[in-house]
Amino acid sequence: MKSPKYHLYLTEKEHHLLIQALIDLKNKLLNDGRYTDAVDEVIIKVLKNTKKKIRTS
């Protein structure tokens, strides 16, 4: 059974804050000597995301 997909609709500012938070988390994990594989995957997914304009009513 497939897991459900979720979509996030973020403003430009929210997108920037999300990337900064993920980078900060990755740096903290590196300083603690822990693995960063999961965070790396999320960062790549967020950066590969295409920007789509949606209409709100």
N, CA, C and O atoms as CSV, one atom per row, in Angstrom:
chain,resi,resn,atom,element,x,y,z
A,1,MET,N,N,0.835,-1.183,0.000
A,1,MET,CA,C,0.000,0.000,0.000
A,1,MET,C,C,0.884,1.253,0.000
A,1,MET,O,O,1.819,1.369,0.792
A,2,LYS,N,N,0.569,2.176,-0.896
A,2,LYS,CA,C,1.336,3.408,-0.997
A,2,LYS,C,C,0.991,4.343,0.150
A,2,LYS,O,O,-0.154,4.412,0.598
A,3,SER,N,N,2.002,5.057,0.613
A,3,SER,CA,C,1.736,6.058,1.634
A,3,SER,C,C,1.206,7.316,0.948
A,3,SER,O,O,1.581,7.599,-0.189
A,4,PRO,N,N,0.348,8.065,1.615
A,4,PRO,CA,C,-0.240,9.246,0.976
A,4,PRO,C,C,0.809,10.330,0.737
A,4,PRO,O,O,1.782,10.449,1.483
A,5,LYS,N,N,0.594,11.112,-0.307
A,5,LYS,CA,C,1.479,12.229,-0.609
A,5,LYS,C,C,0.886,13.497,-0.014
A,5,LYS,O,O,-0.330,13.687,0.010
A,6,TYR,N,N,1.762,14.344,0.457
A,6,TYR,CA,C,1.341,15.609,1.033
A,6,TYR,C,C,1.955,16.743,0.240
A,6,TYR,O,O,3.080,16.623,-0.246
A,7,HIS,N,N,1.235,17.836,0.105
A,7,HIS,CA,C,1.711,19.005,-0.622
A,7,HIS,C,C,1.757,20.191,0.324
A,7,HIS,O,O,0.831,20.423,1.101
A,8,LEU,N,N,2.840,20.929,0.247
A,8,LEU,CA,C,2.983,22.151,1.022
A,8,LEU,C,C,2.935,23.332,0.066
A,8,LEU,O,O,3.631,23.351,-0.949
A,9,TYR,N,N,2.128,24.292,0.389
A,9,TYR,CA,C,2.061,25.518,-0.394
A,9,TYR,C,C,2.691,26.615,0.456
A,9,TYR,O,O,2.106,27.072,1.438
A,10,LEU,N,N,3.892,27.028,0.064
A,10,LEU,CA,C,4.666,27.975,0.849
A,10,LEU,C,C,4.875,29.269,0.082
A,10,LEU,O,O,4.970,29.281,-1.146
A,11,THR,N,N,4.944,30.354,0.834
A,11,THR,CA,C,5.324,31.621,0.233
A,11,THR,C,C,6.845,31.606,0.049
A,11,THR,O,O,7.525,30.695,0.521
A,12,GLU,N,N,7.355,32.600,-0.623
A,12,GLU,CA,C,8.800,32.687,-0.848
A,12,GLU,C,C,9.545,32.778,0.487
A,12,GLU,O,O,10.592,32.154,0.662
A,13,LYS,N,N,9.009,33.545,1.409
A,13,LYS,CA,C,9.638,33.707,2.720
A,13,LYS,C,C,9.610,32.393,3.504
A,13,LYS,O,O,10.608,32.027,4.125
A,14,GLU,N,N,8.491,31.686,3.483
A,14,GLU,CA,C,8.381,30.404,4.178
A,14,GLU,C,C,9.334,29.375,3.580
A,14,GLU,O,O,9.939,28.586,4.306
A,15,HIS,N,N,9.468,29.384,2.257
A,15,HIS,CA,C,10.387,28.478,1.569
A,15,HIS,C,C,11.819,28.730,2.024
A,15,HIS,O,O,12.570,27.792,2.294
A,16,HIS,N,N,12.186,29.998,2.105
A,16,HIS,CA,C,13.530,30.371,2.551
A,16,HIS,C,C,13.758,29.932,4.000
A,16,HIS,O,O,14.816,29.394,4.325
A,17,LEU,N,N,12.772,30.159,4.868
A,17,LEU,CA,C,12.904,29.771,6.271
A,17,LEU,C,C,13.026,28.261,6.429
A,17,LEU,O,O,13.778,27.785,7.279
A,18,LEU,N,N,12.295,27.509,5.622
A,18,LEU,CA,C,12.367,26.052,5.664
A,18,LEU,C,C,13.767,25.566,5.301
A,18,LEU,O,O,14.318,24.696,5.975
A,19,ILE,N,N,14.336,26.121,4.247
A,19,ILE,CA,C,15.684,25.723,3.827
A,19,ILE,C,C,16.698,26.086,4.905
A,19,ILE,O,O,17.579,25.284,5.214
A,20,GLN,N,N,16.590,27.275,5.478
A,20,GLN,CA,C,17.511,27.696,6.538
A,20,GLN,C,C,17.409,26.782,7.751
A,20,GLN,O,O,18.429,26.426,8.341
A,21,ALA,N,N,16.192,26.397,8.134
A,21,ALA,CA,C,16.008,25.517,9.285
A,21,ALA,C,C,16.617,24.143,9.025
A,21,ALA,O,O,17.222,23.554,9.921
A,22,LEU,N,N,16.463,23.632,7.811
A,22,LEU,CA,C,17.044,22.335,7.476
A,22,LEU,C,C,18.568,22.388,7.477
A,22,LEU,O,O,19.223,21.448,7.927
A,23,ILE,N,N,19.131,23.478,6.977
A,23,ILE,CA,C,20.588,23.633,6.974
A,23,ILE,C,C,21.107,23.743,8.403
A,23,ILE,O,O,22.142,23.162,8.731
A,24,ASP,N,N,20.395,24.488,9.260
A,24,ASP,CA,C,20.793,24.598,10.664
A,24,ASP,C,C,20.746,23.239,11.358
A,24,ASP,O,O,21.639,22.907,12.138
A,25,LEU,N,N,19.704,22.451,11.074
A,25,LEU,CA,C,19.594,21.111,11.641
A,25,LEU,C,C,20.742,20.226,11.174
A,25,LEU,O,O,21.314,19.473,11.962
A,26,LYS,N,N,21.077,20.320,9.886
A,26,LYS,CA,C,22.183,19.522,9.349
A,26,LYS,C,C,23.498,19.899,10.027
A,26,LYS,O,O,24.284,19.020,10.379
A,27,ASN,N,N,23.744,21.191,10.215
A,27,ASN,CA,C,24.969,21.636,10.876
A,27,ASN,C,C,25.035,21.144,12.319
A,27,ASN,O,O,26.098,20.746,12.795
A,28,LYS,N,N,23.904,21.171,13.009
A,28,LYS,CA,C,23.858,20.685,14.393
A,28,LYS,C,C,24.166,19.194,14.449
A,28,LYS,O,O,24.915,18.746,15.317
A,29,LEU,N,N,23.597,18.427,13.533
A,29,LEU,CA,C,23.865,16.994,13.490
A,29,LEU,C,C,25.335,16.706,13.182
A,29,LEU,O,O,25.928,15.795,13.761
A,30,LEU,N,N,25.917,17.482,12.273
A,30,LEU,CA,C,27.335,17.304,11.945
A,30,LEU,C,C,28.215,17.598,13.149
A,30,LEU,O,O,29.185,16.882,13.400
A,31,ASN,N,N,27.882,18.650,13.897
A,31,ASN,CA,C,28.664,18.988,15.084
A,31,ASN,C,C,28.558,17.913,16.153
A,31,ASN,O,O,29.503,17.698,16.912
A,32,ASP,N,N,27.413,17.232,16.220
A,32,ASP,CA,C,27.216,16.159,17.190
A,32,ASP,C,C,27.789,14.833,16.703
A,32,ASP,O,O,27.795,13.856,17.451
A,33,GLY,N,N,28.268,14.782,15.467
A,33,GLY,CA,C,28.840,13.565,14.918
A,33,GLY,C,C,27.798,12.542,14.507
A,33,GLY,O,O,28.072,11.342,14.500
A,34,ARG,N,N,26.600,13.008,14.165
A,34,ARG,CA,C,25.522,12.096,13.787
A,34,ARG,C,C,25.324,12.120,12.276
A,34,ARG,O,O,25.851,12.989,11.581
A,35,TYR,N,N,24.556,11.152,11.778
A,35,TYR,CA,C,24.298,11.044,10.343
A,35,TYR,C,C,23.322,12.125,9.879
A,35,TYR,O,O,22.416,12.519,10.614
A,36,THR,N,N,23.524,12.595,8.650
A,36,THR,CA,C,22.674,13.653,8.096
A,36,THR,C,C,21.958,13.197,6.828
A,36,THR,O,O,21.447,14.031,6.081
A,37,ASP,N,N,21.911,11.906,6.574
A,37,ASP,CA,C,21.339,11.390,5.332
A,37,ASP,C,C,19.885,11.807,5.135
A,37,ASP,O,O,19.508,12.243,4.047
A,38,ALA,N,N,19.072,11.678,6.171
A,38,ALA,CA,C,17.647,12.001,6.049
A,38,ALA,C,C,17.445,13.486,5.778
A,38,ALA,O,O,16.610,13.865,4.956
A,39,VAL,N,N,18.206,14.321,6.468
A,39,VAL,CA,C,18.085,15.766,6.270
A,39,VAL,C,C,18.551,16.147,4.875
A,39,VAL,O,O,17.956,17.018,4.241
A,40,ASP,N,N,19.602,15.508,4.393
A,40,ASP,CA,C,20.096,15.764,3.038
A,40,ASP,C,C,19.016,15.467,1.996
A,40,ASP,O,O,18.824,16.233,1.052
A,41,GLU,N,N,18.316,14.347,2.178
A,41,GLU,CA,C,17.260,13.979,1.233
A,41,GLU,C,C,16.131,15.002,1.223
A,41,GLU,O,O,15.603,15.340,0.163
A,42,VAL,N,N,15.764,15.491,2.393
A,42,VAL,CA,C,14.685,16.484,2.472
A,42,VAL,C,C,15.124,17.792,1.837
A,42,VAL,O,O,14.341,18.430,1.134
A,43,ILE,N,N,16.359,18.199,2.074
A,43,ILE,CA,C,16.870,19.434,1.465
A,43,ILE,C,C,16.833,19.319,-0.056
A,43,ILE,O,O,16.427,20.260,-0.738
A,44,ILE,N,N,17.246,18.186,-0.585
A,44,ILE,CA,C,17.242,17.993,-2.037
A,44,ILE,C,C,15.821,18.049,-2.579
A,44,ILE,O,O,15.579,18.666,-3.616
A,45,LYS,N,N,14.876,17.411,-1.887
A,45,LYS,CA,C,13.483,17.437,-2.338
A,45,LYS,C,C,12.920,18.851,-2.328
A,45,LYS,O,O,12.196,19.239,-3.244
A,46,VAL,N,N,13.247,19.616,-1.301
A,46,VAL,CA,C,12.734,20.990,-1.216
A,46,VAL,C,C,13.344,21.850,-2.319
A,46,VAL,O,O,12.646,22.659,-2.929
A,47,LEU,N,N,14.632,21.683,-2.577
A,47,LEU,CA,C,15.288,22.505,-3.590
A,47,LEU,C,C,14.884,22.118,-5.008
A,47,LEU,O,O,14.869,22.971,-5.896
A,48,LYS,N,N,14.552,20.835,-5.240
A,48,LYS,CA,C,14.126,20.404,-6.568
A,48,LYS,C,C,12.682,20.790,-6.864
A,48,LYS,O,O,12.251,20.756,-8.017
A,49,ASN,N,N,11.944,21.151,-5.842
A,49,ASN,CA,C,10.535,21.472,-6.007
A,49,ASN,C,C,10.364,22.632,-6.985
A,49,ASN,O,O,11.039,23.657,-6.880
A,50,THR,N,N,9.457,22.453,-7.926
A,50,THR,CA,C,9.192,23.530,-8.867
A,50,THR,C,C,8.178,24.485,-8.268
A,50,THR,O,O,7.291,24.079,-7.518
A,51,LYS,N,N,8.315,25.723,-8.599
A,51,LYS,CA,C,7.396,26.725,-8.089
A,51,LYS,C,C,6.172,26.771,-8.991
A,51,LYS,O,O,6.289,26.906,-10.209
A,52,LYS,N,N,5.018,26.658,-8.389
A,52,LYS,CA,C,3.776,26.712,-9.141
A,52,LYS,C,C,2.924,27.845,-8.593
A,52,LYS,O,O,2.824,28.045,-7.382
A,53,LYS,N,N,2.329,28.564,-9.492
A,53,LYS,CA,C,1.417,29.620,-9.084
A,53,LYS,C,C,0.025,29.029,-8.970
A,53,LYS,O,O,-0.438,28.329,-9.870
A,54,ILE,N,N,-0.632,29.312,-7.870
A,54,ILE,CA,C,-1.985,28.830,-7.701
A,54,ILE,C,C,-2.892,30.015,-7.455
A,54,ILE,O,O,-2.477,31.046,-6.923
A,55,ARG,N,N,-4.134,29.845,-7.852
A,55,ARG,CA,C,-5.107,30.900,-7.640
A,55,ARG,C,C,-5.884,30.632,-6.369
A,55,ARG,O,O,-6.315,29.508,-6.113
A,56,THR,N,N,-6.055,31.658,-5.588
A,56,THR,CA,C,-6.884,31.551,-4.400
A,56,THR,C,C,-8.056,32.470,-4.570
A,56,THR,O,O,-7.940,33.564,-5.123
A,57,SER,N,N,-9.177,32.021,-4.094
A,57,SER,CA,C,-10.355,32.877,-4.239
A,57,SER,C,C,-10.806,33.423,-2.907
A,57,SER,O,O,-11.787,34.165,-2.844
